[in-house]
Amino acid sequence: MLFELRDVSLTRGERRVLDSLDAEIEPGATAVVGPSGAGKSTLLRLLNRLADPDAGTIAYRDRPLDSYDPLALRREVSLVPQLPALLPGTVESNLAYAAGLAGKRLGVAECLRHAGLAAEFAARDVSRLSVGERQRAMLARALAQQPGVLLLDEPTSALDSEARDAVEATLRRLRGELDLSLVLVSHDAEQARRLTDRVIRLG
């Protein structure tokens, strides 16, 4: 089992975001779907300890999640946020930063290829990228850490249909080329069916 959640609850302010959630996430590709405010993004944050639950337990690969060092865990379980948040500079400098944090050797061209970007994007300033290119650069930066799990928070929500199709094609190719698992948050049930094998419904 990749992740196992038992009786997980989380409150933010006065609002109960997750209430006694039980879920199992197997290796492979899993979608988390549900209405706005159902706790989908919060669930992703719990899976790499950007937040911890108020109650309940989470295990990753049969080991309690809170027994992992948070920074080490985030290199293994990498989150690609909904809104691209690249550092100022070039695409390559962003990849080098991520690889350095994880202590990994950086293969720039390989990361870009896996993310659906041509090698010449390495020298491109991130401020000159389109929204779709930024999303794929974020994916390349996550891959530079050589994670075992990618957490993807609405990776195509800000994209037009052409860019969405390109990102989806990239994610499908990744599943075939790399030995990693995907946990995808999406408001689009059809996208979940296209990209994943299993669905967890919240709300």
TILODO-83993 format. One record per atom (N, C-alpha, C): residue in one letter; y, z, x; atom name. Coordinates in Angstrom, 2 decimals, decimal comma, m for minus. Last residue first. Example, Ala and Ser with C-alpha at 12.3 -4.5 7.8 and 13.67 -1.06 7.14 Angstrom:
2
 r       v       w       u  a
 s   m2,25    7,08   12,85  N
 s   m1,06    7,14   13,67 CA
 s    0,03    7,87   12,90  C
 a   m5,69    7,80   13,19  N
 a   m4,50    7,80   12,30 CA
 a   m3,30    7,80   13,20  C
//
This chain:
203
 r       v       w       u  a
 g   14,76   m0,13  m16,34  N
 g   15,67   m0,12  m17,48 CA
 g   15,03   m0,56  m18,78  C
 l   12,88   m2,41  m14,29  N
 l   13,62   m1,17  m14,46 CA
 l   14,50   m1,27  m15,70  C
 r    9,83   m3,83  m13,35  N
 r   10,95   m3,86  m14,31 CA
 r   11,56   m2,48  m14,44  C
 i    8,49   m5,61  m10,74  N
 i    8,75   m4,25  m11,23 CA
 i    9,98   m4,32  m12,13  C
 v    6,19   m8,19  m10,23  N
 v    7,50   m7,80  m10,74 CA
 v    7,46   m6,33  m11,16  C
 r    4,70  m10,40   m7,79  N
 r    4,64   m9,25   m8,68 CA
 r    6,06   m8,85   m9,08  C
 d    5,24  m12,58   m6,24  N
 d    3,92  m12,50   m6,86 CA
 d    3,85  m11,42   m7,94  C
 t    8,27  m14,62   m6,07  N
 t    7,44  m13,44   m5,83 CA
 t    6,14  m13,50   m6,60  C
 l    9,79  m16,88   m6,68  N
 l    9,77  m16,38   m5,31 CA
 l    8,77  m15,27   m5,03  C
 r    9,69  m17,61   m9,37  N
 r    9,61  m18,64   m8,34 CA
 r    9,30  m18,06   m6,96  C
 r   10,01  m15,21  m10,73  N
 r    8,73  m15,93  m10,84 CA
 r    8,58  m16,97   m9,74  C
 a   12,65  m14,65  m10,00  N
 a   11,58  m13,72   m9,64 CA
 a   10,23  m14,41   m9,69  C
 q   13,91  m16,77  m11,28  N
 q   13,91  m16,70   m9,82 CA
 q   12,81  m15,77   m9,33  C
 e   13,51  m15,97  m13,92  N
 e   12,91  m17,22  m13,44 CA
 e   12,87  m17,25  m11,92  C
 a   15,02  m13,64  m14,09  N
 a   13,57  m13,54  m14,22 CA
 a   12,88  m14,81  m13,72  C
 d   17,64  m12,56  m12,35  N
 d   17,12  m13,83  m12,87 CA
 d   15,59  m13,77  m12,90  C
 h   18,60  m10,53  m10,98  N
 h   18,86  m10,46  m12,42 CA
 h   18,21  m11,63  m13,13  C
 s   16,66   m9,11   m8,35  N
 s   17,24  m10,28   m9,00 CA
 s   17,50   m9,98  m10,47  C
 v   15,58   m7,99   m5,26  N
 v   16,27   m7,62   m6,48 CA
 v   16,91   m8,87   m7,07  C
 l   12,59   m8,19   m3,52  N
 l   13,75   m8,96   m3,97 CA
 l   14,30   m8,38   m5,27  C
 v   10,95   m7,64   m0,74  N
 v   11,25   m6,93   m1,98 CA
 v   12,60   m7,46   m2,43  C
 l    8,49   m9,16    1,27  N
 l    9,80   m9,26    0,64 CA
 l    9,84   m8,37   m0,59  C
 s    6,87   m8,80    4,45  N
 s    6,88   m8,63    3,00 CA
 s    8,32   m8,69    2,50  C
 l    5,68  m11,02    7,03  N
 l    6,54   m9,97    6,52 CA
 l    6,48   m9,95    5,00  C
 d    4,87  m13,01    9,14  N
 d    4,04  m11,95    8,55 CA
 d    4,96  m10,81    8,12  C
 l    6,15  m16,29    8,52  N
 l    6,23  m14,98    9,15 CA
 l    5,37  m13,97    8,40  C
 e    5,67  m18,63    7,06  N
 e    5,76  m18,69    8,51 CA
 e    5,69  m17,34    9,19  C
 g    5,62  m18,23    4,31  N
 g    4,52  m18,96    4,92 CA
 g    4,50  m18,86    6,43  C
 r    7,97  m16,85    3,86  N
 r    6,70  m16,23    3,45 CA
 r    5,53  m16,93    4,11  C
 l    9,85  m18,73    4,68  N
 l    9,64  m17,52    5,45 CA
 l    8,30  m16,87    5,13  C
 r    9,78  m20,54    2,57  N
 r    9,26  m20,95    3,88 CA
 r    8,97  m19,73    4,75  C
 r   11,01  m19,05    0,56  N
 r    9,62  m19,49    0,37 CA
 r    9,00  m19,88    1,72  C
 l   13,53  m18,73    1,71  N
 l   12,69  m17,55    1,48 CA
 l   11,23  m17,94    1,27  C
 t   14,44  m21,41    1,74  N
 t   14,32  m20,65    2,98 CA
 t   13,38  m19,47    2,81  C
 a   14,54  m21,93   m0,98  N
 a   13,61  m22,70   m0,14 CA
 a   13,38  m21,99    1,19  C
 e   16,60  m20,15   m1,68  N
 e   15,25  m19,94   m2,21 CA
 e   14,21  m20,69   m1,38  C
 v   18,72  m21,37   m0,32  N
 v   18,29  m20,02    0,08 CA
 v   16,89  m19,75   m0,44  C
 a   18,84  m23,80   m1,74  N
 a   18,60  m23,81   m0,30 CA
 a   18,11  m22,44    0,17  C
 d   19,41  m22,97   m4,34  N
 d   18,14  m23,66   m4,09 CA
 d   17,80  m23,66   m2,60  C
 r   21,98  m21,90   m3,87  N
 r   20,88  m21,05   m4,34 CA
 r   19,54  m21,67   m4,03  C
 a   23,41  m24,18   m3,22  N
 a   23,21  m23,17   m2,19 CA
 a   22,08  m22,22   m2,58  C
 e   23,25  m25,44   m5,76  N
 e   22,75  m26,11   m4,55 CA
 e   22,47  m25,10   m3,45  C
 s   24,45  m23,62   m7,54  N
 s   23,03  m23,96   m7,69 CA
 s   22,46  m24,63   m6,45  C
 d   26,45  m21,22   m5,66  N
 d   26,27  m22,29   m6,64 CA
 d   24,81  m22,73   m6,62  C
 l   26,17  m17,62   m5,26  N
 l   26,03  m19,00   m4,80 CA
 l   26,00  m19,99   m5,95  C
 a   25,98  m14,95   m5,67  N
 a   27,34  m15,48   m5,48 CA
 a   27,33  m16,97   m5,14  C
 s   23,25  m14,41   m5,85  N
 s   24,09  m14,18   m7,03 CA
 s   25,48  m14,80   m6,90  C
 t   21,21  m14,57   m4,03  N
 t   21,84  m15,83   m4,44 CA
 t   22,86  m15,65   m5,55  C
 p   20,18  m12,04   m3,47  N
 p   20,61  m12,89   m2,35 CA
 p   21,29  m14,19   m2,75  C
 e   19,93   m9,29   m4,59  N
 e   20,60  m10,42   m5,27 CA
 e   21,07  m11,46   m4,25  C
 d   18,93   m7,98   m1,77  N
 d   19,67   m7,54   m2,95 CA
 d   20,46   m8,70   m3,53  C
 l   15,95   m7,64   m0,19  N
 l   16,96   m8,65   m0,52 CA
 l   17,64   m8,29   m1,84  C
 l   14,35   m6,37    2,49  N
 l   14,86   m5,98    1,19 CA
 l   16,05   m6,88    0,88  C
 l   11,59   m7,21    4,37  N
 l   12,97   m7,61    4,04 CA
 l   13,28   m7,14    2,63  C
 v    9,50   m5,73    6,77  N
 v    9,86   m5,84    5,36 CA
 v   11,32   m6,26    5,26  C
 g    9,32   m5,77    9,44  N
 g    8,08   m6,01    8,71 CA
 g    8,33   m6,22    7,23  C
 p   11,78   m7,46   11,55  N
 p   11,30   m6,43   10,62 CA
 p    9,93   m6,77   10,05  C
 q   13,29   m8,43   13,86  N
 q   11,85   m8,61   13,70 CA
 q   11,25   m7,55   12,78  C
 q   15,95   m8,56   14,10  N
 q   15,35   m7,25   14,37 CA
 q   13,82   m7,27   14,23  C
 a   16,55  m11,08   13,26  N
 a   16,68  m10,81   14,70 CA
 a   16,09   m9,46   15,07  C
 l   16,50  m10,95   10,51  N
 l   15,29  m11,42   11,19 CA
 l   15,34  m11,17   12,69  C
 a   19,15  m10,19   10,00  N
 a   18,04   m9,27    9,68 CA
 a   16,78   m9,67   10,44  C
 r   20,40  m12,54   10,81  N
 r   20,68  m11,29   11,52 CA
 r   19,60  m10,25   11,25  C
 a   19,43  m14,35    8,94  N
 a   19,09  m14,54   10,36 CA
 a   19,32  m13,25   11,14  C
 l   20,68  m13,28    6,68  N
 l   19,23  m13,30    6,75 CA
 l   18,77  m13,45    8,20  C
 m   23,32  m13,78    7,35  N
 m   22,88  m12,39    7,15 CA
 m   21,36  m12,29    7,24  C
 a   23,19  m16,56    7,31  N
 a   23,47  m15,88    8,58 CA
 a   23,09  m14,40    8,50  C
 r   22,81  m16,94    4,59  N
 r   21,71  m17,28    5,49 CA
 r   21,92  m16,68    6,89  C
 q   25,30  m16,09    3,70  N
 q   24,11  m15,42    3,21 CA
 q   22,93  m15,70    4,13  C
 r   26,95  m17,93    4,98  N
 r   27,04  m16,50    5,34 CA
 r   25,79  m15,75    4,89  C
 e   26,23  m20,23    3,63  N
 e   25,93  m20,13    5,06 CA
 e   26,01  m18,68    5,52  C
 g   27,25  m19,59    1,09  N
 g   25,82  m19,82    1,27 CA
 g   25,40  m19,71    2,72  C
 v   29,99  m19,45    1,68  N
 v   29,29  m18,26    1,17 CA
 v   27,78  m18,40    1,37  C
 s   30,62  m21,09    4,88  N
 s   30,64  m21,02    3,42 CA
 s   29,89  m19,77    2,97  C
 l   32,32  m19,94    7,83  N
 l   31,09  m20,25    7,09 CA
 l   31,35  m20,25    5,59  C
 r   34,38  m19,06    9,34  N
 r   34,40  m20,47    8,94 CA
 r   33,15  m20,90    8,19  C
 s   33,90  m16,54   10,17  N
 s   34,99  m16,72    9,20 CA
 s   35,06  m18,15    8,67  C
 v   32,04  m16,76   12,16  N
 v   31,56  m16,40   10,82 CA
 v   32,64  m16,60    9,76  C
 d   32,10  m19,59   14,22  N
 d   32,75  m18,34   13,86 CA
 d   32,39  m18,02   12,42  C
 r   29,21  m20,96   15,74  N
 r   30,18  m21,02   14,64 CA
 r   30,77  m19,64   14,39  C
 a   27,18  m21,00   17,55  N
 a   28,54  m20,89   18,08 CA
 a   29,61  m20,86   16,99  C
 a   24,93  m21,29   15,89  N
 a   25,04  m20,12   16,78 CA
 a   26,48  m19,91   17,24  C
 f   24,78  m23,68   14,59  N
 f   25,48  m22,59   13,90 CA
 f   25,66  m21,37   14,80  C
 e   23,15  m25,37   16,01  N
 e   24,58  m25,39   16,33 CA
 e   25,38  m24,32   15,60  C
 a   20,63  m25,11   14,85  N
 a   20,92  m24,38   16,07 CA
 a   22,40  m24,34   16,39  C
 a   20,87  m24,73   11,24  N
 a   20,68  m25,52   12,45 CA
 a   21,13  m24,73   13,67  C
 l   19,18  m22,47    9,06  N
 l   20,41  m22,92    9,70 CA
 l   20,08  m23,69   10,96  C
 g   17,08  m21,08    7,84  N
 g   17,53  m22,35    7,26 CA
 g   18,83  m22,87    7,82  C
 a   16,04  m18,91    9,07  N
 a   17,02  m18,66    8,01 CA
 a   17,59  m19,93    7,41  C
 h   14,46  m20,03   11,02  N
 h   13,80  m19,29    9,94 CA
 h   14,74  m19,05    8,76  C
 r   16,54  m21,03   12,64  N
 r   15,62  m21,95   11,96 CA
 r   14,93  m21,25   10,79  C
 l   17,71  m18,67   13,56  N
 l   18,49  m19,60   12,74 CA
 l   17,57  m20,54   11,97  C
 c   15,58  m17,62   15,05  N
 c   16,14  m16,87   13,92 CA
 c   16,91  m17,79   12,98  C
 e   15,31  m19,67   16,98  N
 e   14,20  m19,35   16,07 CA
 e   14,70  m18,60   14,85  C
 a   17,72  m19,61   18,34  N
 a   17,35  m20,83   17,61 CA
 a   16,24  m20,54   16,59  C
 v   17,61  m16,96   19,43  N
 v   18,67  m17,40   18,52 CA
 v   18,21  m18,58   17,68  C
 g   15,74  m14,47   20,00  N
 g   15,51  m15,91   20,00 CA
 g   16,44  m16,54   18,98  C
 l   16,16  m11,53   21,77  N
 l   16,75  m12,41   20,77 CA
 l   16,35  m13,86   21,00  C
 r   14,03   m8,78   21,95  N
 r   14,51   m9,98   22,64 CA
 r   14,97  m10,98   21,59  C
 k   15,09   m5,60   20,64  N
 k   14,26   m6,81   20,60 CA
 k   14,89   m7,92   21,44  C
 g   16,30   m3,20   19,96  N
 g   15,63   m3,33   21,26 CA
 g   14,71   m4,53   21,33  C
 a   17,78   m3,04   17,70  N
 a   16,33   m2,87   17,54 CA
 a   15,58   m2,93   18,86  C
 l   20,30   m3,54   18,68  N
 l   20,05   m2,28   17,99 CA
 l   18,55   m1,98   17,90  C
 g   19,93   m6,17   19,62  N
 g   20,16   m5,08   20,55 CA
 g   19,90   m3,72   19,94  C
 a   19,72   m7,59   17,24  N
 a   18,56   m7,54   18,14 CA
 a   18,70   m6,38   19,12  C
 a   22,34   m7,25   16,26  N
 a   21,19   m6,73   15,52 CA
 a   19,97   m6,59   16,42  C
 y   23,85   m8,52   18,28  N
 y   24,11   m7,12   17,93 CA
 y   22,89   m6,51   17,24  C
 a   22,87  m11,11   18,15  N
 a   22,67  m10,33   19,37 CA
 a   22,88   m8,84   19,10  C
 l   23,79  m11,92   15,63  N
 l   22,35  m11,82   15,88 CA
 l   22,06  m10,96   17,10  C
 n   26,55  m11,87   16,13  N
 n   25,98  m11,03   15,09 CA
 n   24,49  m10,84   15,29  C
 s   26,74  m13,81   18,09  N
 s   27,10  m12,43   18,44 CA
 s   26,59  m11,45   17,40  C
 e   25,99  m16,10   16,62  N
 e   25,13  m15,61   17,70 CA
 e   25,46  m14,17   18,06  C
 v   28,18  m16,40   14,90  N
 v   26,86  m16,11   14,33 CA
 v   25,95  m15,53   15,42  C
 t   31,05  m14,73   16,35  N
 t   30,18  m15,87   16,08 CA
 t   28,89  m15,42   15,40  C
 g   33,39  m12,52   14,75  N
 g   32,84  m13,20   15,92 CA
 g   31,98  m14,37   15,50  C
 p   32,99   m9,54   12,83  N
 p   33,85  m10,61   13,36 CA
 p   33,24  m11,20   14,61  C
 l   29,84   m9,17   11,10  N
 l   30,84   m8,66   12,03 CA
 l   31,73   m9,81   12,50  C
 l   29,20   m9,69    7,60  N
 l   29,03  m10,05    9,00 CA
 l   30,15   m9,44    9,84  C
 a   28,11   m9,22    4,89  N
 a   28,97   m8,31    5,64 CA
 a   28,75   m8,54    7,12  C
 p   27,64  m10,70    1,72  N
 p   27,52  m10,83    3,16 CA
 p   28,55   m9,95    3,88  C
 l   26,47   m8,77   m0,91  N
 l   27,66   m9,42   m0,38 CA
 l   27,56   m9,49    1,14  C
 q   23,88   m7,66   m1,08  N
 q   24,31   m8,70   m2,02 CA
 q   25,50   m9,47   m1,49  C
 p   22,22   m7,20    2,16  N
 p   22,98   m6,80    0,98 CA
 p   23,43   m7,98    0,13  C
 v   19,15   m6,86    3,34  N
 v   20,16   m7,92    3,29 CA
 v   20,97   m7,67    2,03  C
 l   17,55   m4,38    5,21  N
 l   18,23   m4,70    3,96 CA
 l   19,24   m5,81    4,17  C
 s   14,38   m3,93    6,67  N
 s   15,75   m4,41    6,84 CA
 s   16,35   m4,87    5,51  C
 v   12,39   m1,93    8,10  N
 v   12,62   m2,27    6,69 CA
 v   14,08   m2,64    6,57  C
 e   12,68   m1,62   10,82  N
 e   11,39   m2,10   10,31 CA
 e   11,52   m2,59    8,87  C
 r   15,18   m0,63   11,06  N
 r   14,84   m1,80   11,87 CA
 r   13,55   m2,44   11,40  C
 r   15,07    1,54    9,43  N
 r   15,91    0,41    8,99 CA
 r   15,72   m0,82    9,86  C
 l   13,48    3,32   10,92  N
 l   12,96    2,75    9,67 CA
 l   13,75    1,51    9,27  C
 a   15,25    4,03   12,93  N
 a   14,04    3,28   13,28 CA
 a   13,46    2,61   12,04  C
 l   17,08    5,44   11,35  N
 l   17,51    4,25   12,08 CA
 l   16,31    3,39   12,49  C
 p   15,51    7,60   10,23  N
 p   16,17    6,59    9,39 CA
 p   16,56    5,31   10,13  C
 d   12,24    8,37   11,23  N
 d   13,64    8,38   11,66 CA
 d   14,39    7,28   10,89  C
 y   10,03    9,40    8,63  N
 y   10,51    8,36    9,55 CA
 y   11,94    8,66    9,97  C
 s    9,56   11,23    6,72  N
 s    9,08   11,58    8,05 CA
 s    9,49   10,53    9,09  C
 d   10,33   10,22    4,31  N
 d   11,27   11,12    4,97 CA
 d   10,77   11,63    6,31  C
 l    8,08    8,80    3,51  N
 l    9,25    8,06    4,00 CA
 l   10,19    8,98    4,75  C
 p    4,80    9,65    4,45  N
 p    6,02   10,04    3,74 CA
 p    7,26    9,38    4,35  C
 r    2,60    6,86    4,63  N
 r    3,23    7,97    5,34 CA
 r    4,51    8,35    4,62  C
 d    1,59    4,53    3,57  N
 d    0,80    5,75    3,43 CA
 d    1,34    6,95    4,22  C
 r    3,70    2,70    3,87  N
 r    2,44    2,52    4,61 CA
 r    1,67    3,84    4,72  C
 y    5,78    5,10    2,74  N
 y    5,78    3,75    3,32 CA
 y    4,56    3,64    4,22  C
 a    6,42    7,00   m0,19  N
 a    5,62    6,78    1,01 CA
 a    5,75    5,33    1,44  C
 i    8,42    9,33   m1,82  N
 i    8,25    7,92   m1,49 CA
 i    7,43    7,86   m0,21  C
 t    8,66   11,70   m4,52  N
 t    8,25   11,33   m3,17 CA
 t    8,15    9,81   m3,04  C
 g   10,99   13,89   m6,31  N
 g    9,92   12,93   m6,18 CA
 g    9,65   12,57   m4,73  C
 a   14,59   14,03   m6,34  N
 a   13,27   14,59   m6,64 CA
 a   12,24   13,48   m6,50  C
 d   16,70   12,68   m5,28  N
 d   16,89   14,09   m5,61 CA
 d   15,55   14,78   m5,84  C
 p   16,01   10,40   m2,53  N
 p   15,93   10,83   m3,93 CA
 p   16,24   12,32   m4,09  C
 d   18,48    9,11   m0,26  N
 d   17,23    9,85   m0,48 CA
 d   17,20   10,34   m1,92  C
 a   19,69    6,04    1,10  N
 a   19,83    7,17    0,18 CA
 a   18,47    7,84    0,09  C
 l   18,81    4,57    3,09  N
 l   20,26    4,61    2,96 CA
 l   20,65    5,65    1,91  C
 r   16,03    4,41    3,28  N
 r   16,69    5,69    3,48 CA
 r   18,19    5,58    3,68  C
 n   14,83    2,14    2,39  N
 n   15,08    2,24    3,83 CA
 n   16,00    3,42    4,18  C
 l   14,43    2,69   m0,30  N
 l   13,29    2,21    0,47 CA
 l   13,55    2,17    1,97  C
 l   16,87    3,34   m1,42  N
 l   15,89    4,41   m1,21 CA
 l   14,79    3,97   m0,25  C
 r   17,99    0,83   m1,64  N
 r   18,59    1,79   m0,70 CA
 r   17,66    2,96   m0,43  C
 l   16,40   m0,24   m3,70  N
 l   16,35   m0,81   m2,35 CA
 l   16,89    0,17   m1,32  C
 l   17,28    1,44   m5,81  N
 l   15,88    1,48   m5,37 CA
 l   15,75    0,89   m3,97  C
 t   19,91    0,59   m6,10  N
 t   19,63    1,96   m5,64 CA
 t   18,21    2,08   m5,14  C
 s   19,53   m1,91   m7,19  N
 s   20,06   m1,82   m5,83 CA
 s   19,83   m0,43   m5,26  C
 k   18,44   m1,04   m9,73  N
 k   17,73   m1,96   m8,84 CA
 k   18,21   m1,84   m7,40  C
 g   19,44    0,51  m11,80  N
 g   19,03    1,17  m10,57 CA
 g   18,33    0,29   m9,56  C
 a   20,55   m0,62  m14,02  N
 a   19,22   m0,05  m14,17 CA
 a   18,72    0,67  m12,92  C
 g   22,94   m1,97  m13,89  N
 g   22,99   m0,52  m13,99 CA
 g   21,64    0,15  m14,11  C
 s   21,87   m4,83  m15,63  N
 s   22,87   m4,22  m14,76 CA
 s   22,91   m2,71  m14,99  C
 p   18,28   m4,90  m16,28  N
 p   19,69   m5,09  m16,61 CA
 p   20,62   m4,45  m15,58  C
 g   15,79   m6,19  m13,96  N
 g   16,27   m5,30  m15,00 CA
 g   17,73   m5,51  m15,24  C
 v   13,43   m6,33  m11,21  N
 v   14,32   m6,93  m12,19 CA
 v   14,72   m5,89  m13,24  C
 v   12,22   m6,90   m8,16  N
 v   12,69   m5,78   m8,97 CA
 v   13,73   m6,36   m9,92  C
 a    9,37   m8,61   m6,88  N
 a   10,72   m8,65   m7,45 CA
 a   10,98   m7,37   m8,22  C
 t    7,54   m8,95   m3,89  N
 t    7,72   m8,23   m5,15 CA
 t    9,16   m8,35   m5,59  C
 a    5,20  m10,30   m1,77  N
 a    6,54  m10,48   m2,33 CA
 a    6,60   m9,86   m3,71  C
 g    3,39   m8,41    0,57  N
 g    3,61   m9,72   m0,05 CA
 g    5,02   m9,82   m0,56  C
 p    1,95   m5,19   m0,16  N
 p    2,41   m6,21    0,78 CA
 p    2,49   m7,58    0,09  C
 e    3,08   m3,56   m3,24  N
 e    2,05   m4,03   m2,32 CA
 e    2,65   m4,98   m1,28  C
 i    4,40   m0,79   m4,56  N
 i    4,80   m2,09   m4,04 CA
 i    3,80   m2,50   m2,97  C
 e    4,40    1,16   m7,43  N
 e    3,67    0,79   m6,22 CA
 e    4,09   m0,62   m5,84  C
 a    6,10    3,84   m9,09  N
 a    5,93    2,42   m8,79 CA
 a    5,13    2,26   m7,51  C
 d    7,78    5,94  m11,27  N
 d    6,52    5,73  m10,56 CA
 d    6,36    4,23  m10,32  C
 l   10,71    7,80  m11,73  N
 l   10,13    6,48  m11,50 CA
 l    8,82    6,58  m10,73  C
 s   12,41    9,79  m12,90  N
 s   10,95    9,96  m12,82 CA
 s   10,23    8,61  m12,68  C
 d   15,05    7,83  m13,12  N
 d   14,52    9,02  m13,79 CA
 d   13,00    8,99  m13,78  C
 l   18,01    6,80  m11,54  N
 l   16,56    6,63  m11,64 CA
 l   15,99    7,94  m12,19  C
 v   20,56    7,70  m12,32  N
 v   20,33    6,28  m11,99 CA
 v   18,85    5,94  m12,08  C
 r   22,32    9,61  m14,34  N
 r   20,95    9,56  m13,83 CA
 r   20,61    8,10  m13,58  C
 r   25,64   10,57  m13,69  N
 r   24,72    9,56  m14,21 CA
 r   23,36    9,61  m13,52  C
 e   27,63   12,04  m12,67  N
 e   27,04   12,55  m13,91 CA
 e   25,91   11,67  m14,42  C
 g   26,90   11,33   m9,41  N
 g   27,91   11,88  m10,29 CA
 g   27,24   12,51  m11,49  C
 r   23,76   10,08   m9,58  N
 r   25,03    9,86   m8,90 CA
 r   26,14   10,32   m9,83  C
 t   20,42   11,03   m9,10  N
 t   21,62   11,15   m9,92 CA
 t   22,84   10,87   m9,04  C
 l   17,07   10,06   m9,13  N
 l   18,32   10,09   m8,37 CA
 l   19,49   10,11   m9,33  C
 s   13,53   10,47   m8,80  N
 s   14,76   10,56   m9,59 CA
 s   15,96   10,62   m8,65  C
 v   10,15    9,65   m8,89  N
 v   11,40    9,56   m8,12 CA
 v   12,60    9,57   m9,07  C
 d    7,37    9,88   m9,26  N
 d    8,28   10,78   m9,96 CA
 d    9,66   10,82   m9,28  C
 r    6,56    8,16   m6,43  N
 r    6,00    9,06   m7,42 CA
 r    7,08   10,01   m7,94  C
 l    5,96    5,12   m4,87  N
 l    6,98    6,03   m5,40 CA
 l    6,37    6,86   m6,51  C
 e    4,91    3,51   m2,05  N
 e    4,42    4,21   m3,23 CA
 e    5,47    5,24   m3,64  C
 f    4,74    0,45   m0,29  N
 f    5,52    1,60   m0,75 CA
 f    4,84    2,20   m1,97  C
 l    2,24   m0,83    0,51  N
 l    3,47   m0,89    1,30 CA
 l    4,37    0,31    0,98  C
 m   m1,19    0,00    0,84  N
 m    0,00    0,00    0,00 CA
 m    1,25    0,00    0,89  C
//
